[in-house]
Amino acid sequence: MIPSLPPPDSTAFVIQEIGALLFCVIFLFLWKQSKVVYFGLWSGAWVMRVVAAVFGFLLLGSGNANWLAPYAVFEFGFVIVLVAAARAGFASEIKDWRTVLRLIGVLPIFVLLVYVMGQFWGLEAYYATHAVVLCFAYFYNFATIRGTQGMATKFFRLSLLMLAAIFLEHGIIFLYLYNTRSAPEWVRYLHHETYYDFTLHCVLAFSAMAMWSETQIDRIRELMGELDRVRRDSKQSLDLDALTGLLNQAALARRVDGAEQFEGVVVVGDVDNFKDINDSYGHLVGDEILRNVGNLLLGSIRHQDEAFRWGGDEFVILFLNQQENVANKRMGEIEARLREFRVRGFGTLPIAFSWGSSAAGGRKLRDALDEADQRMYERKRSRAGRKRTAARRVEAPER
């Protein structure tokens, strides 16, 4: 027989068992929904608590010290699983089982010491040790929880901290009773789960459900953000020309068909005699020229400007809110760089690039585009005329 053994309380036992089963079901549901090991371990811990309560009731009811050993096994098994949950965190698996195995290895020795303690020093000494260990388990969970700091997580951590404080208080009370050997009537309720223990565990369990809901909401927001990004990328990729990386003709058509007026400069340009280049050097060289023209245009305009491949070797650049002389200077620099163009395997291959510009001045984009296109062809014809004149001058002395 264990000395100073209080009588069992059937009402407290029923409340404790119902609460443990409820918490087990809640954490089992969370584990099934989330596959987070933390919730699964808490569910398993409450199973141990259900079994431990049965042995505790038998211990108090019969006064037989033999029930203390299985009672201590499941009570401290509950603690070990809680420590394992804290070690696992909110992961999908436990990466280090060695800590759990070491704790399980210590359990028989610990239970033996507890059994001896209950036999010779009374149940108060056992409960004092048990309360301190539970205090450690709850505080360890409180200290190791990291992640989203939503309101539910704060309530969950606060419940853990308050439970740790309450069990520390229980340990101090039982240690005092062990030293004084005097136990008032109300202390017998501490051998079962008290009503405020039950209340805090309810807050803990339902905070865990709210915490999982917050996690799901955050995940949904992340997925929606990712979906929006994919949509934007898909839309952008549909508007891009695969060869040059510039916006394609369809994107330009939508821009031109818009009803809004355009403030800035429109430039239309193309590569002179591009068909001759394809015929002389092949289409691979022609593609490399177009690709490099696209890269050069992208590297020569501002972030707010837009560059399009209009079709074939023809390009359109929209300089937003820019002066025409500045845009012409920029296009002159691009033209000069293309004269030094080099092709792998062929060396320097000067590229003649004709272009025309038009200041939109608040007109519709289509009007400015047509004007820039006409000026580009005027420049092209003027350049061709100068070449013919130069060629005739070269031939004249020979005659």
Secondary structure, DSSP 8 states (H G I E B T S, - for coil): --TT-----HHHHHHHHHHHHHHHHHHHHHHHHH--HHHHHHHHHHHHHHHHHHHHHHHHHH--GGGHHHHHHHHHHHHHHHHHHHHH-S-SS-S--HHHHHHHHHHHHHHHHHHHHHHHH-HHHHHHHHHHHHHHHHHHHHHH--S---HHHHHHHHHHHHHHHHHHHHHHHHHHHHHH----GGGGGGGS--HHHHHHHHHHHHHHHHHHHHHHHHHHHHHHHHHHHHHHHHHHHHTB-TTT-SB-HHHHHHHHH-SSB--EEEEEEEETTHHHHHHHH-HHHHHHHHHHHHHHHHHHS-TT-EEEEEETTEEEEEEET--HHHHHHHHHHHHHHHTT-EETTTEE----EEEEEEE-TTSBHHHHHHHHHHHHHHHHHHHHHHHHHHHHHHHHHH-
